[in-house]
Amino acid sequence: QGFAAIRIMFDGEASSATSGGYSNSDMCSVGDLSMTGDSFDPKSLAANPFAFPVGVWSSPEAAYYGLSTQQCKDMGIDAAEGVALYAECLRGLVFSPNGLLKLVYDKSNGQIVGVHICGDDACELIHYGMELVKAERTIDDILKNLYSAVTFHEMYRIAAMAAVDGAGARKRR
């Protein structure tokens, strides 16, 4: 019944079910690649760090979008990192102090090229990081914004502050 209901939502009609079960046509497929003639190659997606945000719903959660510092180095980009610990923001300090958010940025212009998160809600927080990378935002752009206290998003600003003052960030820890 569930697959038939989903199929009705997308197609407007139910497919035929076989003897109380469901046929292959009752299953929804994303984009119906077989019908368009396109092929799906998971290697092409894995090789492109900008294809989609990656999240692992584990304990703790882990998520990333964009480039790592090592990938930047391999590409000849002079990159650096700004790191915020969950315990440095109010919500993390109170509810979940274990975790970190890392911004990878191009040192020449401050452009954010990657975001990596490990901790509670990482798979939700990564979408804002993805937007920062896609919109070609910089460390300065983040520092010009105000982020609400008692949210994990505050860590983006803390990581940006650490990017411009690494020694000060280490002292605070």
N, C-alpha and C positions, 0 to 999 in steps of 0.2 A: 504494500500500500504506500509506503514512504517514497519509493522510487517512482511509482506511477504518479503520485501527487507532485513530485518535483518535475517530472516530464510534462505534466499538464501546465505547470507554471511557465515553462519555457516554450512548449510547442502548442499549447492549447488543447491537446487531446492526449489520452492515455494510449500507450502501446499495449499490444496483446500480451497478457500474462499466460504462462503455461502451467496448468494443473496446480494452481495455488502458489506457484513460484513466480519468478520474474525471468523474462527473456533478456538476452543481451541488449536488445533495443530499449529496454526500460532504464538502462544505465545512462547517466548524463556524462558527457565527456566535454572537457574544456575546449571550446573552439572547434570541436569535431575535426581534428587534424586529418583523419583518414578521408573525410569527404572533400576537403579542400586540396588534397594532393600534397600538402606540406608534410615534411617529415619532422619528427621530434628527435633531437640529438642532445641528450643531457650533458655531453662533454662540452658542447658549444656554450651552454649556459654557465657551467662551472668555470670555464675559462674566462668569462666576462664578469668581473666583480661588480659591474654596474647594471647587470641584467635584472636583478631583483634583490631585495633584502633577504638575508639568510637568518633564520632563527631556530634555535634548538630549545624545545620546551623540556628542559631537564631541571635538576635542582643542584646548583643554580642555573637559571636560564642564561643562554649565550646568544648574541646576535651581532651581525656586522653588515656593513654596506660600504662598498668602495675599496680603496687600496689599503694595504698594510704598509708599515714603514719599510719592510724588506722589499715589497713589490715596487715601492717608489725608488728605492736604491737601485734595484735591477733595471728600472726604466730611466735612470739618470736624473731623477727628481731629488733635489736636496730637501728632504722632508724631516719634520720633527713631530713631537707628540706633546699634547697637553692632557694630563690625567686628572680625573676627579674620583675620589673614593666615595662610596655611598655614605660613609660615616661623616663626610664633610658637608652634606646637606641635611637640613632639619628632618625631613621625612626619613632619610636613611638612618640618621642617628637614633631616631625614636623607634622605627619599625623594622628596619633591615639594614644593619651597618656593614654587612659583608658584600662587597662587589665594587666594580669600578666602571667608569666610562672613559674611553680614550678617543681624542680627536687627533687624526693624522692630517697634517697640513703642509703645504708647500712653503718653505721658509722664504722664498723670494717674494712672494706676494700675499702670504697668509691664507690662501685659498684652501678650504677644507676638502680633502680628497678621500677621506675614509673615516668611519666611525665604528668603534668596537665596544661592546657592552657585555659585561658578565655580572649578573645579579638579578634580583627580583624585577619583574616587568621589562626585562631587556627586549623581549620580542615585541612589546608595544612601543617602547622608547625609540627603537631603531628607525621607526618611520619618520620621526622628526629629523633624525640624523641623515636619512636618505634625502629628505627635502633640502637640507643644508648643502649636501654634496651636489645634487642635481641643479640647484639654483646658483651654484658656484659662489656660495657665501664664504666670507672670510672670518678669521678670528675676531677682527675688529667689529664686524657686523654683529657677532654674538655679544660682544662687550657693550654694544650700544643698546641692546635690548634689556628689558627688565623681566625676570622670570619669577613666578610666584613662589613664595616660600611654602613649605610643606608639600612640594611636588618633587618628583625625581628629575623633572626637566631643569631644575635649578643646577644640576650637575653640568649641563652644557656650559653655563657661564663660569662655573668653578674651573672646568677643564680649560676654557679659553683664558682665564686669568693665570692658570698654571703655565699655559703656553707662552705668555709674555713675561712671566716672572717665575721661572722654574725654581730658583733658589728660595724665593719667598714661599712657594707652595710646599717645598720640602720642609721648611722651618715650621709651618703650620701643622704638619703631620706629626 
